[in-house]
Amino acid sequence: MYARSWSTPAADGGVGRPSFVADHGLWDAGQLAAAERVEAALDAVDLVRVAFADPHGLARSKTLTPQAFRAVLRNGMNFSPGPFLFDTGHAVAVDFLGDHGIGVDEIAGAGNFILVPDPLTFQVLPGSGPRTAWVIGDEYLRDGTPHPLSARAVLRRVLRRYAEQGLAPVLGLEVEWYLTRRLDDEPGNQGNGFGLQGRAPRVAAVNAGYQFNLDAAYDTVAPLTDPLALDLLALGLPLRSMEHESGPGQVETTFSPMPALDTADAMLLFRTHTKRFCARRGHHASFMSQPLLDAADPSGWHLNQSVVELATGRNVFGAEGLSGGLSPQGKAYADGLLSWARDLCVLSVPTVNGYRRLAAEHALAPTRIGYSVEDRTAMLRVVGSGAGAHIENRTGEPCANPYLNIAAQLFAGLEGLAGTATPAAPAAAPADGPHQLVPQSLREALEAFTAGRAAQLLGTPLAACLAKLKESELRRFEGWCAQTAPAPGRVTEWEQREYFGAY
């Protein structure tokens, strides 16, 4: 008796060998050096999870053996374009068999694209069980050009524009989310299908809420959030704090400032790992803005932004000789954010549910298109002074695609720095017209997006693709509402099924 010895042909793509990466010059010196470190580390892992963010901001992945990953690292791997074609409820939104209308030939017939791991993002995930690594990839067409539907590629393009001007954005994350306890292990697949989401996870609140920052309230979430915090630190994420917000089991997690691409990668990893961590302990974490839970207070994503000079490290937002406020450059950046607020809002608040937080009934909702030092009803807050001066945009929802949300902010800010934005007045008085408010629904945001200038940031293919995805999502929601006549202003069962589990 003997065991058969299986073998595979030696893979191309090692140092000095031909590879997809080398053929198309995809990596810089830092990535090349990181790839060598990754290859040396593969003997210490059992599995490698290769992931990317789809247009909705959800992580899509494949899990490889280390042997397979050695070839994939430099040659990439085939990936179905399905994540580009399905809306949030897995309904086909882009016709890949007919005239898809987005100008990407490779979509026809659902042809594969190539996902190339970025070795700078390689992490070994904490926890027991198989030693699993995580790495984020970049999407490419077969000719080696960035995929026109890649969100990470959009952010890279914007950052190159900053670098050409000797500038670099620095961003800080403040993310609110809900921790709940699972009531059963039912998968919610009854009645599920393409565009038909099954029952959302059945959960119970972990506390009563509505004692803001109460230490005793934090104690009820600490058995999960404290070890989660240690995991996030082990992943190298610059965690600052875990805090209990107002809602029952509502947690805010904050991170120290990071470079922009690192911030987007961190957001994707943070959300994905948090959901995995809680699920394995009988709980459910959701980044849906307002879940269908008793007394749920909406969650937001606050994005803190500043810009530094590459040569000096100086924060260009700091007003010299003043105790607070923004420099002229900081004000110009804010003008850009406000000028583009309606055109790009769908990238920061991409779901039906996210606009519930922006309704006028929420006293602290960031609804007015203006900026203020302290007024939390303004879209932008000016925080700090001097070297610490920055702008906080409080509009975003926690489940937004991190690459598109951040790219939208930085693109608009850069347009302001370039002097192409209309100067905006501080938000000193209540808004008296619809165009002084951020969009109040996904339908309104989508109309502003499709009628506006979004293709200047995204390119025509991605702008067209996102419009189709959001239109499909809205069409299903509006059809459901027409049949069920839900109570005005209340989170619907449709939203809970659509977002609570996936996000």
C-alpha positions as CSV (number, residue, x, y, z in Angstrom):
1,M,0.0,0.0,0.0
2,Y,1.2,3.5,-0.7
3,A,-0.2,7.0,-0.7
4,R,-0.3,8.7,-4.0
5,S,1.9,11.7,-4.2
6,W,0.1,14.6,-5.9
7,S,2.2,17.4,-7.4
8,T,1.5,20.5,-9.4
9,P,3.7,22.2,-12.0
10,A,6.1,24.8,-10.7
11,A,4.4,28.2,-10.8
12,D,5.8,31.1,-12.6
13,G,6.0,34.4,-10.7
14,G,8.9,34.0,-8.3
15,V,11.6,36.6,-8.0
16,G,13.1,37.3,-11.4
17,R,10.6,35.1,-13.2
18,P,7.9,36.3,-15.6
19,S,4.6,37.1,-13.9
20,F,1.5,39.1,-14.4
21,V,2.8,41.7,-11.9
22,A,6.2,42.0,-13.5
23,D,4.9,42.0,-17.1
24,H,2.6,45.0,-16.4
25,G,4.8,46.8,-13.8
26,L,2.0,46.7,-11.2
27,W,4.1,47.0,-8.0
28,D,6.3,49.6,-6.5
29,A,9.5,48.9,-4.5
30,G,7.6,48.7,-1.3
31,Q,5.3,46.1,-2.6
32,L,8.1,44.1,-4.1
33,A,9.9,44.0,-0.8
34,A,6.7,43.1,1.0
35,A,6.1,40.2,-1.4
36,E,9.4,38.6,-0.4
37,R,8.4,38.9,3.3
38,V,5.0,37.4,2.6
39,E,6.6,34.4,0.7
40,A,8.9,33.8,3.7
41,A,5.9,33.9,6.1
42,L,3.7,31.4,4.1
43,D,5.2,28.4,5.9
44,A,3.7,29.6,9.1
45,V,0.0,29.8,7.9
46,D,-2.5,27.1,6.9
47,L,-4.8,29.2,4.7
48,V,-4.9,32.6,2.9
49,R,-8.1,34.5,2.4
50,V,-7.8,36.8,-0.7
51,A,-10.4,39.6,-0.6
52,F,-11.6,42.7,-2.3
53,A,-14.4,45.2,-1.7
54,D,-17.3,45.0,-4.1
55,P,-19.2,48.2,-5.2
56,H,-21.4,47.9,-2.1
57,G,-18.3,47.8,0.2
58,L,-18.8,44.2,1.2
59,A,-15.7,42.0,1.3
60,R,-15.7,39.2,-1.3
61,S,-13.1,36.5,-0.9
62,K,-11.6,33.1,-1.8
63,T,-9.6,31.0,0.6
64,L,-6.5,29.4,-0.8
65,T,-3.8,27.0,0.4
66,P,-0.4,28.6,0.9
67,Q,0.9,26.5,-2.1
68,A,-1.8,28.0,-4.4
69,F,-1.2,31.5,-3.0
70,R,2.5,31.4,-3.9
71,A,1.6,31.5,-7.6
72,V,-1.4,33.8,-7.1
73,L,0.7,36.4,-5.2
74,R,2.5,37.5,-8.4
75,N,0.1,36.2,-11.1
76,G,-3.2,37.1,-9.6
77,M,-6.3,34.8,-9.7
78,N,-9.4,34.6,-11.8
79,F,-12.5,36.1,-10.1
80,S,-16.1,36.2,-11.4
81,P,-17.5,39.6,-12.0
82,G,-20.7,38.7,-10.1
83,P,-20.0,41.1,-7.3
84,F,-20.1,43.9,-9.8
85,L,-23.4,42.8,-11.3
86,F,-25.6,42.0,-8.3
87,D,-27.3,44.7,-6.2
88,T,-27.5,44.5,-2.4
89,G,-30.1,41.8,-2.4
90,H,-28.2,39.7,-5.0
91,A,-30.6,40.6,-7.8
92,V,-29.0,40.9,-11.2
93,A,-28.7,44.6,-11.9
94,V,-26.3,44.6,-14.8
95,D,-27.3,42.6,-17.9
96,F,-24.1,40.6,-18.6
97,L,-25.7,38.6,-21.4
98,G,-27.0,41.5,-23.4
99,D,-26.2,45.2,-23.8
100,H,-24.9,45.9,-20.2
101,G,-24.5,49.6,-21.0
102,I,-21.5,50.3,-18.9
103,G,-18.7,50.1,-21.5
104,V,-16.6,47.2,-20.1
105,D,-16.3,44.5,-22.7
106,E,-15.1,41.9,-20.2
107,I,-18.5,41.9,-18.5
108,A,-20.1,40.3,-21.5
109,G,-20.8,36.7,-20.7
110,A,-19.7,37.2,-17.2
111,G,-16.0,37.0,-18.1
112,N,-13.5,36.8,-15.3
113,F,-11.2,39.5,-14.1
114,I,-7.8,39.1,-12.4
115,L,-7.4,39.9,-8.7
116,V,-3.8,40.6,-7.6
117,P,-3.0,40.5,-3.9
118,D,-1.4,43.6,-2.5
119,P,1.4,42.2,-0.3
120,L,1.4,45.3,1.9
121,T,-2.0,44.3,3.2
122,F,-1.0,40.7,4.2
123,Q,-2.1,40.0,7.8
124,V,-2.3,36.8,9.9
125,L,-5.7,36.9,11.6
126,P,-5.8,36.4,15.4
127,G,-7.7,33.5,16.9
128,S,-7.6,29.7,17.3
129,G,-8.1,27.1,14.7
130,P,-6.3,27.1,11.3
131,R,-3.8,29.9,11.0
132,T,-5.5,32.1,8.4
133,A,-4.0,35.1,6.7
134,W,-5.9,37.9,5.0
135,V,-4.8,40.0,2.1
136,I,-6.6,42.6,0.0
137,G,-6.4,42.5,-3.8
138,D,-6.6,44.9,-6.6
139,E,-8.8,44.2,-9.6
140,Y,-7.3,44.2,-13.1
141,L,-8.4,43.5,-16.7
142,R,-6.4,40.9,-18.6
143,D,-4.3,43.5,-20.3
144,G,-2.9,44.7,-16.9
145,T,-5.0,47.9,-16.6
146,P,-6.9,48.6,-13.5
147,H,-10.5,47.4,-13.7
148,P,-12.8,50.3,-14.5
149,L,-15.2,49.0,-11.8
150,S,-12.6,48.8,-9.1
151,A,-13.3,51.0,-6.1
152,R,-9.7,50.7,-4.8
153,A,-8.4,51.9,-8.1
154,V,-10.6,55.0,-7.8
155,L,-9.0,55.9,-4.5
156,R,-5.5,55.2,-5.9
157,R,-6.2,57.6,-8.8
158,V,-7.3,60.4,-6.4
159,L,-4.2,59.8,-4.2
160,R,-1.9,60.1,-7.2
161,R,-3.4,63.6,-7.9
162,Y,-2.5,64.6,-4.3
163,A,1.0,63.2,-4.6
164,E,1.6,65.2,-7.8
165,Q,0.8,68.4,-5.8
166,G,3.1,67.3,-3.0
167,L,0.2,66.6,-0.6
168,A,-1.1,63.6,1.3
169,P,-4.5,63.2,3.0
170,V,-4.6,62.0,6.6
171,L,-7.8,60.4,7.9
172,G,-9.3,59.3,11.2
173,L,-12.2,56.8,11.6
174,E,-15.1,57.0,14.0
175,V,-17.5,54.2,13.3
176,E,-20.8,53.3,15.1
177,W,-22.3,49.8,15.0
178,Y,-24.6,47.5,16.8
179,L,-23.8,44.5,18.9
180,T,-26.6,42.1,19.5
181,R,-27.1,38.5,20.8
182,R,-28.2,35.8,18.4
183,L,-31.4,34.0,19.4
184,D,-30.9,31.0,17.1
185,D,-28.7,29.6,14.5
186,E,-31.3,29.6,11.7
187,P,-29.6,30.7,8.4
188,G,-32.6,32.7,7.2
189,N,-32.7,31.0,3.8
190,Q,-36.4,30.3,3.6
191,G,-37.7,32.1,0.5
192,N,-34.2,33.3,-0.3
193,G,-32.9,33.7,-3.9
194,F,-31.8,36.2,-6.4
195,G,-33.2,39.5,-5.2
196,L,-35.1,37.7,-2.4
197,Q,-33.3,38.0,1.0
198,G,-34.4,35.5,3.6
199,R,-35.2,36.3,7.2
200,A,-32.7,38.5,9.0
201,P,-30.8,37.1,11.9
202,R,-33.0,36.9,15.0
203,V,-31.4,38.9,17.8
204,A,-31.9,40.4,21.2
205,A,-30.5,43.6,22.7
206,V,-27.5,43.3,25.1
207,N,-28.7,46.2,27.2
208,A,-31.4,48.9,27.4
209,G,-29.3,51.7,26.1
210,Y,-30.0,55.4,26.4
211,Q,-27.4,56.1,29.1
212,F,-24.8,57.7,26.9
213,N,-21.2,56.6,27.7
214,L,-22.4,55.0,30.9
215,D,-19.7,52.8,32.3
216,A,-22.1,50.1,33.3
217,A,-23.6,50.0,29.8
218,Y,-20.1,49.4,28.4
219,D,-19.7,46.5,30.9
220,T,-22.5,44.7,29.1
221,V,-20.6,44.8,25.8
222,A,-17.1,44.5,27.2
223,P,-17.0,40.7,27.2
224,L,-16.9,40.9,23.4
225,T,-15.5,44.4,22.7
226,D,-12.5,44.1,25.0
227,P,-11.1,41.0,23.4
228,L,-12.1,42.4,20.0
229,A,-10.0,45.4,20.8
230,L,-7.0,43.2,21.5
231,D,-7.6,41.5,18.1
232,L,-7.7,44.8,16.3
233,L,-4.4,45.8,17.9
234,A,-2.9,42.5,17.0
235,L,-3.8,43.2,13.4
236,G,-1.8,46.4,13.6
237,L,-4.9,48.7,13.4
238,P,-4.4,52.0,15.3
239,L,-7.3,51.5,17.7
240,R,-8.1,54.5,20.0
241,S,-11.2,53.7,21.8
242,M,-14.3,51.6,22.3
243,E,-17.3,53.5,23.6
244,H,-21.0,52.8,24.3
245,E,-23.3,55.1,22.4
246,S,-27.0,55.9,23.0
247,G,-28.7,52.9,21.4
248,P,-29.0,49.5,23.1
249,G,-25.7,47.8,22.4
250,Q,-24.6,50.6,20.1
251,V,-20.8,50.8,20.1
252,E,-18.5,53.5,18.6
253,T,-15.0,52.5,17.6
254,T,-12.4,55.1,16.8
255,F,-8.9,54.9,15.2
256,S,-5.9,57.2,15.2
257,P,-5.1,59.0,11.9
258,M,-3.8,57.0,9.0
259,P,-2.9,57.5,5.3
260,A,-5.9,57.4,3.1
261,L,-5.4,54.0,1.5
262,D,-4.5,52.5,4.8
263,T,-7.7,54.0,6.2
264,A,-9.9,52.4,3.6
265,D,-8.2,49.0,4.0
266,A,-8.5,49.3,7.8
267,M,-12.3,50.0,7.5
268,L,-12.8,46.9,5.3
269,L,-10.8,44.7,7.6
270,F,-12.4,46.1,10.8
271,R,-15.9,45.6,9.6
272,T,-15.2,42.1,8.3
273,H,-13.3,40.9,11.3
274,T,-15.8,42.4,13.8
275,K,-18.7,40.5,12.2
276,R,-16.6,37.3,12.2
277,F,-15.4,37.7,15.7
278,C,-18.9,38.3,17.1
279,A,-20.6,35.6,15.1
280,R,-18.2,33.0,16.4
281,R,-19.2,33.9,19.9
282,G,-23.0,33.7,19.4
283,H,-23.5,37.4,18.8
284,H,-24.2,39.5,15.7
285,A,-22.5,42.7,14.7
286,S,-24.2,44.9,12.2
287,F,-23.1,48.1,10.5
288,M,-26.6,48.8,9.1
289,S,-27.3,52.4,10.1
290,Q,-30.7,51.9,11.7
291,P,-31.6,48.3,12.4
292,L,-35.2,47.2,13.0
293,L,-34.6,46.9,16.8
294,D,-36.6,48.4,19.5
295,A,-35.3,51.9,20.3
296,A,-32.4,51.7,17.9
297,D,-30.7,55.1,17.4
298,P,-29.1,55.5,14.0
299,S,-25.4,54.8,13.6
300,G,-23.0,57.0,11.6
301,W,-19.5,57.0,10.2
302,H,-17.6,60.2,11.0
303,L,-14.6,60.7,8.7
304,N,-12.0,63.1,10.0
305,Q,-9.9,64.7,7.3
306,S,-6.7,66.8,7.0
307,V,-4.0,67.3,4.4
308,V,-0.3,67.5,5.0
309,E,2.6,68.6,2.8
310,L,4.8,65.7,1.9
311,A,8.0,67.7,2.1
312,T,7.4,69.2,5.5
313,G,4.6,67.2,7.2
314,R,2.8,70.5,7.8
315,N,-1.0,70.3,8.2
316,V,-2.3,72.8,5.6
317,F,-5.6,73.1,7.4
318,G,-4.0,74.8,10.4
319,A,-4.6,78.6,10.7
320,E,-1.3,80.1,11.8
321,G,-1.6,82.6,14.7
322,L,-5.2,81.8,15.5
323,S,-6.6,79.8,18.4
324,G,-9.0,77.9,16.1
325,G,-10.6,77.6,12.7
326,L,-9.3,76.7,9.3
327,S,-6.6,78.2,7.1
328,P,-7.6,79.5,3.7
329,Q,-6.6,76.1,2.2
330,G,-8.7,74.4,4.8
331,K,-11.7,76.5,3.9
332,A,-11.2,75.9,0.2
333,Y,-11.1,72.1,0.9
334,A,-14.4,72.5,2.9
335,D,-15.9,74.4,0.0
336,G,-15.1,71.5,-2.3
337,L,-16.8,69.0,0.1
338,L,-19.9,71.2,0.2
339,S,-20.0,71.9,-3.5
340,W,-20.0,68.2,-4.3
341,A,-22.2,67.1,-1.4
342,R,-25.3,66.3,-3.4
343,D,-23.5,64.8,-6.5
344,L,-21.6,62.3,-4.4
345,C,-23.8,61.7,-1.5
346,V,-24.8,58.2,-2.7
347,L,-21.2,57.1,-2.2
348,S,-21.3,58.1,1.5
349,V,-24.9,57.0,2.1
350,P,-25.5,54.2,-0.4
351,T,-28.6,52.4,1.2
352,V,-32.3,53.0,1.6
353,N,-31.8,52.6,5.3
354,G,-29.0,55.1,5.6
355,Y,-31.2,58.1,4.9
356,R,-33.3,57.5,8.0
357,R,-30.5,58.9,10.0
358,L,-30.5,62.1,7.9
359,A,-34.2,62.8,8.5
360,A,-35.1,66.1,10.2
361,E,-36.6,64.2,13.2
362,H,-33.1,63.4,14.4
363,A,-32.0,66.6,16.2
364,L,-28.3,66.0,15.7
365,A,-28.4,64.7,12.2
366,P,-25.8,66.3,9.8
367,T,-28.4,67.4,7.3
368,R,-27.4,71.0,6.4
369,I,-24.8,71.5,3.7
370,G,-22.6,73.9,5.6
371,Y,-19.8,73.9,8.1
372,S,-19.6,74.9,11.7
373,V,-17.2,74.7,14.7
374,E,-19.7,73.1,17.0
375,D,-23.1,72.8,15.3
376,R,-23.7,69.1,14.8
377,T,-26.6,69.6,12.4
378,A,-24.1,70.9,9.9
379,M,-22.6,68.4,7.4
380,L,-19.0,69.4,8.4
381,R,-17.5,70.2,11.7
382,V,-14.2,72.1,12.1
383,V,-12.3,70.4,14.9
384,G,-9.0,71.4,16.6
385,S,-6.5,74.1,15.7
386,G,-3.0,74.5,14.4
387,A,-1.3,71.2,13.7
388,G,-4.4,69.3,14.9
389,A,-7.0,71.2,12.8
390,H,-9.2,68.9,10.7
391,I,-12.6,68.6,9.2
392,E,-15.1,66.0,10.4
393,N,-17.7,64.9,7.9
394,R,-20.5,63.2,9.8
395,T,-22.8,62.3,6.9
396,G,-21.6,58.8,6.0
397,E,-23.2,55.6,7.0
398,P,-21.1,52.8,8.5
399,C,-21.7,50.3,5.7
400,A,-20.6,52.6,2.9
401,N,-17.9,51.3,0.5
402,P,-14.7,52.7,2.3
403,Y,-12.8,53.3,-0.9
404,L,-15.6,55.1,-2.7
405,N,-16.6,57.2,0.4
406,I,-13.1,58.2,1.1
407,A,-12.3,58.8,-2.6
408,A,-15.4,61.0,-2.9
409,Q,-14.3,63.1,0.1
410,L,-10.7,63.6,-1.1
411,F,-11.7,64.3,-4.7
412,A,-14.2,67.0,-3.7
413,G,-11.7,68.5,-1.2
414,L,-9.0,68.6,-3.9
415,E,-11.4,70.3,-6.3
416,G,-11.9,72.9,-3.6
417,L,-8.1,73.3,-3.1
418,A,-7.8,73.8,-6.9
419,G,-10.2,76.7,-6.6
420,T,-13.0,75.1,-8.7
421,A,-15.6,75.0,-6.0
422,T,-18.1,77.6,-5.1
423,P,-17.3,79.2,-1.7
424,A,-19.8,78.2,1.0
425,A,-20.9,80.2,4.0
426,P,-20.7,78.7,7.5
427,A,-23.9,76.9,8.6
428,A,-25.1,79.7,10.9
429,A,-28.8,79.5,10.2
430,P,-31.4,76.8,9.5
431,A,-31.6,75.7,5.9
432,D,-34.5,77.3,4.0
433,G,-34.4,75.3,0.8
434,P,-34.1,71.7,-0.4
435,H,-30.6,72.3,-2.0
436,Q,-29.3,73.4,1.4
437,L,-29.9,69.9,2.7
438,V,-28.2,66.7,2.0
439,P,-30.5,64.3,0.1
440,Q,-33.3,62.9,2.2
441,S,-33.7,59.6,0.4
442,L,-31.8,57.2,-1.7
443,R,-34.0,58.1,-4.7
444,E,-33.1,61.8,-4.3
445,A,-29.4,61.0,-3.9
446,L,-29.5,58.8,-7.0
447,E,-31.1,61.5,-9.1
448,A,-28.4,64.0,-8.0
449,F,-25.7,61.4,-8.7
450,T,-26.9,60.5,-12.2
451,A,-27.6,64.1,-13.2
452,G,-24.3,65.4,-11.7
453,R,-20.6,65.2,-12.2
454,A,-19.8,61.8,-10.6
455,A,-18.2,60.4,-13.7
456,Q,-15.3,62.9,-13.2
457,L,-14.4,60.9,-10.1
458,L,-15.5,57.4,-11.0
459,G,-15.1,57.2,-14.7
460,T,-18.1,56.5,-16.9
461,P,-18.2,52.7,-16.5
462,L,-18.3,52.7,-12.7
463,A,-20.8,55.6,-12.5
464,A,-23.1,53.7,-14.9
465,C,-22.7,50.5,-13.0
466,L,-23.4,52.1,-9.6
467,A,-26.5,53.8,-11.0
468,K,-27.8,50.4,-12.2
469,L,-27.1,48.7,-8.9
470,K,-28.8,51.5,-6.9
471,E,-31.8,51.6,-9.3
472,S,-32.3,47.9,-8.9
473,E,-32.2,48.1,-5.1
474,L,-34.6,51.1,-5.2
475,R,-37.0,49.4,-7.6
476,R,-37.3,46.3,-5.3
477,F,-37.8,48.5,-2.2
478,E,-40.4,50.7,-3.8
479,G,-42.2,47.6,-5.2
480,W,-42.3,46.1,-1.8
481,C,-43.6,49.3,-0.3
482,A,-46.4,49.5,-2.9
483,Q,-47.6,46.0,-1.9
484,T,-47.3,46.4,1.9
485,A,-47.9,50.1,2.6
486,P,-45.5,50.3,5.5
487,A,-46.0,52.9,8.3
488,P,-44.3,56.2,7.4
489,G,-41.0,56.8,9.0
490,R,-40.5,53.3,10.4
491,V,-37.7,50.9,9.4
492,T,-39.2,48.2,7.3
493,E,-38.9,44.4,7.3
494,W,-37.5,44.7,3.8
495,E,-34.6,46.9,5.0
496,Q,-33.9,44.4,7.9
497,R,-33.7,41.5,5.5
498,E,-31.7,43.4,2.9
499,Y,-29.0,44.9,5.2
500,F,-28.9,43.6,8.7
501,G,-27.2,40.3,8.0
502,A,-25.0,41.3,5.1
503,Y,-23.7,44.5,6.7
